[in-house]
Amino acid sequence: MNWRNFLAPYSQVVEELKVKLKEMRSQFEYESSHSPIEFVTGRVKPVSSIIDKMNRKNIHMEDIETDLQDIAGVRVVCQFVDDIYDIMHRLCSRNDFEVIEERDYINHKKESGYRSYHLIISYPVETIHGERKITAEIQIRTLAMNFWATNEHTLNYKYEGRIPVKVQDRLKRAAEAAFKLDEEMAKIKDEIQDAQRMFKTNKQIREK
Ligand code: 0O2
């Protein structure tokens, strides 16, 4: 398997999506005081993780393009839960890719405690051999959900996917605490956004 050639279009998709999502963020910043996008990241899944996941899910090489949907992955991190749905609706109505599946792990959290909104998309990339449709995953989550998922991911790595039950229980409690934080912040969203508007106006005055 020539992984470099295989992954090249996936890498192109990640770069193009990052540019487009960051551009959305800039546009929000020009046009309003609040951007629902805090930051955007992206990565191509490392070959070792691809192979691990293929073994774990019994995916054969010939099915990799259809069955492994997160080889190209981008993440949009938001301040508030409402922002996630705002971004999701905007992405679903775009014409430059097709949303083929939605996974709402916010209303349907995972057993681990994981929360996030996933869009699986089919993204057309231009290659020197013509257009190719590449499957990619867009994860949309709040800062609190991201904090939890990043820590849980690290622990999964440390324990090679077998986190001790005691730690799993703590993680589940932490996931609920993170969600409670999101709920509490939602209640003072208007106050926070007022403060952001004031801060932006004062900054503009100072910079004139
Ligand atoms: P990495 O290292 O981020 O690439 P499955 O792997 O079976 O749970 P599936 O069917 O591949 O899930 O799709 P799904 O549910 O959309 O999950 C894909 C990605 O979502 C995962 O990729 C993680 O990035 C994230 N994710 C899903 N569940 C969890 C979770 O319980 N905890 C954390 N921290 N992240 C999760 P990978 O390949 O697992 O990892």
Boltz pocket constraint, residues with backbone or C-beta under 6 A from the ligand:
constraints:
  - pocket:
      binder: B
      contacts: [[A, 45], [A, 49], [A, 53], [A, 70], [A, 103], [A, 110], [A, 112], [A, 113], [A, 114], [A, 118], [A, 148], [A, 149], [A, 150], [A, 152], [A, 153]]
      max_distance: 6.0
